[in-house]
Amino acid sequence: MISLLQSNFILESLTDFVNQSGFGLFFEDGGWKMAVMIGIACFLLWLAIKKQFEPLLLLPIAFGMLLTNLPGAEMFHSELFAGGHVHWDIFVDKAGLIDYLYLGVKLGIYPCLIFVGVGAMTDFGPLIANPKSFLLGAAAQLGIFATFIGAYAIGFAPNECGSIGIIGGADGPTSIFLTARLAPDLLGPIAIAAYSYMALVPVIQPPIMKALTTKKERMIKMTQLRQVSKTEKILFPVIITIIISLLLPSAAPLVGCLMLGNLMKECGVVDRLSKTVQNELMNIVVIFLGISVGATATGDSFLSVKTIFILCLGILAFSMGTAGGVILAKIMNLFAKEGKKINPLIGSAGVSAVPMAARVSQTVGQEYDKSNFLLMHAMGPNVAGVVGSAVAAGILLALLG
């Protein structure tokens, strides 16, 4: 009799343990979504490690996705941020580890800190030497606004359209910054789309560049850029911050942080700070940002028709941004004197995937003339695109925020 009671007790204990474990939760409502998301997370980890698709951010994003979809782990609670607001009244009692980390995304802290590091690693010299590059960087933002209109036409809400369109800027931190403000429910798929397409720049851009240019245009050689003085490099971030912040205050956080980092680099008196934001600060923030963003990709938010549309519209935005820069360069050549023409290939670098897009311009150009060096010329539109995407985000935030 005692042994029977003991057996029943052991059986009930084991049953309770299985039901309360993560394995048991897979068999409850919605459990299959968690299993699918864990599979997707493992696939993204494979892409980051094996294929090296933007591994510095895709790896922590994928692992954050893995953590948030482990049944019973309770590390992230989307209900704490429902409706686009932080519900402080229940935050302390219910918050898990990633909920605290996610505050840096929700409050716009991580993207801005990353922009400080980006600024410290950016040389605006090619842009200062050839101010016309600003126009090419602006033209490459065409994809953002064209996709905004397209997304609205197929039924997305205006705030969602803004978040989807910003993928065309090919700037991950800017996409995260804007989406966290406008459409936090879409943060996971938009971040994954943005960084995936950034990694695929060498695949996506060349066919578009070749389709829009002739062989003769691809072989245009550009004159060497003038030497930019240290004074110009110091004044540039200060002047740009003042002008853009006065014209568009909503862009001030991103542009201001970008220019602060650049000023640290160029002034030459705070080398310790410059090196810190380029390395230690940047690395720490990237880890926190990636895990936090990945944690928003739950089954309910990610496994939907919206995600498929976001991925399709994202590549459309990126492609149109590439085309916009190339087309404007061709138009500018109609009014340029012989010997002063722009190689249209550098227009594609107006998307802000620095420096990968500029390298693609160089690579495609050298396919037709080994002696044609376009890299420094392409860096002008490339860094202009960083500023341009931040300004575009500010415009969308001012209109929709």
N, C-alpha and C positions, 0 to 999 in steps of 0.2 A: 504493500500500500504506500509506504514511504517512498519507495523507488519510483512508483507511478507518479506521485505528486511532484517528485523532483524532476522527472522527465517532462511533465507538463510545464513546470516552472521554467526549465531550460528552454523548451520549445517556444514558450510565450516570450521569453527574454530575447531569444534570437530573432523572433518575428518582429518584435518591437524595434530591435536594433536595425534590422534591414529596412523597416518602414521609415525610420527616422534618418537613415543614412542617405547620402546623395544618390545611391543606386536606386533606392525605393522611389525617390522623387521623379526619376525618369518616367515612371509609369503613371504619374498623375497627369491632369490636364495641362497641356502645354509642354510636357516633358520632352516630346519629340523635337520641339524647337530648340531646346537647349542642346540636345545631341547634335542637331544639324549645325548650330553655331559653333560648337566645339570642333566639329570637322572643318568648318570654314576657317576657324582660328589656326588650326594646325596647318591648313593649306597656305595661309598667309605667312606663317612661320617658315614654311618650306621655301616660299618665294623670297623671303628676306634673307635666309641663310644660304640656300642653294643657288638661287638666281640673283641674289644681291640687288633686289628691287628696293631702293631707298631703305637699306637695312637699319640705319640709325633711328628711324622713326617707325618703320613698318614693323620691326620686331617688337618694341614695347607696345605698339597699338594692338598687334595680334595677341600678345600675352595678356594685355588688359581685357581683350575680348574673351579670352579663355577663362580668366578669373571670374568675370561677371556672369558667365553662363554655367559655372559649376554649381549644380543644385545644392542648396543649403549653405553655401559659403557666406551669403549675405554680406558681401563686400561693397556692393553698390546698390542704392535704392533710388530708382528713377522718380518715385513718387515724391521724394524730398525736393525735387526740382520741377515738379509738374506746373504747367502753365507759364513756364519761363521765369519762375520766381523761386528763390530759396525759402523753404518753409522752416524758418528758424524755430518756430514753436515746438516742432517735433524733431528737430535736427539732432540735438545732443542725445536724446533717448534712443534714437533708431540708427544713427549714422554708423557706417562701416569705414574701413580704412580708405577705400577709394573715394567715398563720399567727401572726405576731408581733402583729398588730393584734387578732386574735381572742382573745388571752389576756385582754384587757380585758373581754371578754364572759364568757369561761369563768370568770374569777376574780371576777366580779360587780362590777367596778370602774366600767364605763361607766354602767350604770343608776343606781347610787348617786350618781355625780357629776351626772347629769342631774336627779336628785331634789333635789340642793342648789340647782340653778338654778331648778327648778320652785318650790321653797319660797320662794326670793327674789322670785319673781314673783306669789306668792299672798297674797291678803288674807283672813285668817281672821276678820275683823271680823263679817261676816254670820252666821257659824257661832257665834261667841261671843255675839252679841246674841240668837240664837235657838237654844239648845242642842238643841231638839227636832229640829233639822236632822240631828243625828248619827243619829237613828233612821231618817230617810229615806235617808241615805247607806248605812247598814247594810242596809236592806231591798233596796237596789238591787244588793247583792251576791248576792241570791237566784239570779241567773242562773249565777253561778260554781258553786255547790254543786249546783244542779239539773242543770246540764250535766255536772258530774262524775259524777253518778249515771247519767245517760243514756249517756254515753260508756262507762262501765263495763258497762252493760247490753248494749251492742252489740259488746263484745269488746276494747276497748282495755285496756292494762295500767294499773294504778292510777296510776303516775307520769305516764303519758301523759294520763290523765283529768284530773289536776290541771293540767297545762299547757294542755290544751284549754279547761277550764272558766275559767281566768283571763282568757281573751279577753272574757268577760262583764263584766269590770271596766272595759273601754274605756280601758285604761292601757298604752300600748306598752312603756315601760321596765319596768314591773312584769311584764308578760308575758314579756319577754326575760330578766329576772333569774330568774324562776322556771323557765322552760323550759331555760335554760342549766344549771340545777342538776338538774332532774328528767328531762328528755327532750331532750337536745341535738340528736338526730337530727331532731326536729320543729321546730327553731328557725326555719328559713326560712318554711315555710307558716304557722306560728303568728304570726310577726311581720308577715307580709304581710296575714294576715286581720285582726289587731288594728288595724293602721294603716288598712287599707281601710275597716273598719266605723266607725272614728273619723271618717274623712272623710265617711262617709255618714250621720252623725247626723241632719242635717236631712231626710233622705229616710226613714230607718227609724223614727224616733221619733214624728212627728206622727200617723200612722195608729193607732198603738198607744195614744197618749194620748187621741185622740178616741174610740176604741172603748171605752175603760174609764171615760169620764167623761160626765156629762150637760152640756147647755148651761149650766144653772144653776150647776153646779160650776165650769165653766171661767170663769165671770164673777165668782167670789168675789174680793172685794178684801181685801187684808191690810193691817193697820195698819203704819205706818212703823216700821222697826227703830230701837232706841235707839242712841245714840252710844256707841261702845266706847272706853274710855280707853287711853292708851298703855301704862300699867302692865299692864292686862289682856292687851294684845297681846304684851307682852314675856314675861309669865309663862306664857302659853298654850303656846308650843312647848316650854318647859322641863318643864312639868307633864305634857304629853302624852307627851313622850319617856320620862320616868321611868315613868309608869303603864304604857304599852304595852310598854316594854322589860322591865319586871318581870313583867308578865302573860304576854308572848309574846316571849322573847328572840330567836327566829328572825326576827321582824319588825323588830328593832332597826336593821339596816343601812339599810333603806329609810326607815323612819319617822324615824330619827335624822338622816339626811342631809336629809330634807325639812324637818324642824324647825330644823336648823342654818341652812339657807338662809333660812328665814322669820325666825329670830332676827336674822340679819345685816341683814335689811331693816327690821325693826321697832325695833331698839335705837337706830339712828341714829348710831352711833359708828364704823361700819366701812363707810361708803358706797362706798369704793373696792373693797372686797372684794365687796360686794353687787352693784355694777355689773359687776364682772368675772365673777362666776358666772352672772349673767343674760345676759351677752353673749359675751365671748371664750371662756370655759371651756365654756359650753353649746354654742356653735357648733362648737368643735373636737371635743368629745366626740360630738356628733351625727354628724359626718362619719365618725369612726372606727367608731362603733357601727353606722351604716347599712351601710357597706362590709363590715364583719365579718359582720353578720347575713346580708346578701345573699349572701355567699360560701358560706354553708352550704347554699344552695338548689341543690344539684347535681341532675343528672337522676335519679340513683338514689334520692335522698331525696324529691324533689319530685313526680316523675311516678309517682304511685301512688294507689291507691284511698284510702289514708289521708288524702291531701291533700284529696280531695273531701269526705270525712267531716268533716275539720277545718273546712273552709269552711262547711259546712252547720251543724255544731254551734256554730261561732263566732257565726253570726248568730242562732241560737236562744238562746245564752247572753246576747247583747247585748239581744235583745228581751225576754227574761224579766227581766233586770235593770231595764230600763225599766219593765216592768209591775209589778215588785215595789215600786218606789218610789211609783208612782201608787196602787196598792192600799193600801199602808200609810197614805198620806195620807188616803184615804177612811175607813179604819178609825179613824184618830185623830180625824176629824171627828165620829164618832159620840159621842165623849165630850167634845167641845169645846163651850164656851158660844157662844151666838150673838154674832157680832162677833169671835170668836177663832178662827174656822175657818181651815183651811189650804186654799189653792187646790191641788187634787191635781196640777195640771200641774207644780208645782215638784218633785214627787216623782220625775219622770223624770230630773231633773238629778242624781240620786244616782249615776249612772254618772260616772266621773271624767274625762270628755272636757271638760276645762276650757279656755275658758269656753263652748265651743260648745253644750253641752247646756243651760246656763242661758239662752243666747240663744234656743234653740228654745222653751223654756218661755215666754219673753217674747213671741216671735213668735206662737205659737199662742194665747196669752191675748189678745193685741191683735186677733186676728181677730174676737173676739166683743165686745170692749170696748176701744176705742182709749184710754180713760183709765186702763186697768188696767196698772200697772207692776210686773211680777213679777221683773225681772232681779236685783235685790239679794236678794230673798227666795230666788230659785233658786240664787244663789251659795252659800248656806249648805249645802244638800245636795250641791252640786257639789264644793266643797272637802272636805266630809265624805267624799265618795266616793273622793277621792284617798287619804285616810287609810284608808278602809275597804278599798280594793283592796290596799293594802300589808299590812294586817292579815290579809286573806284569804290573801294569798301566804304570810305567815308561818305561818298555820295549816296550809296545805297542805304547806309545807316541813317543819314539825315532824312532821306525820303520815307523810309519804312520803319525805322526804329521807334 
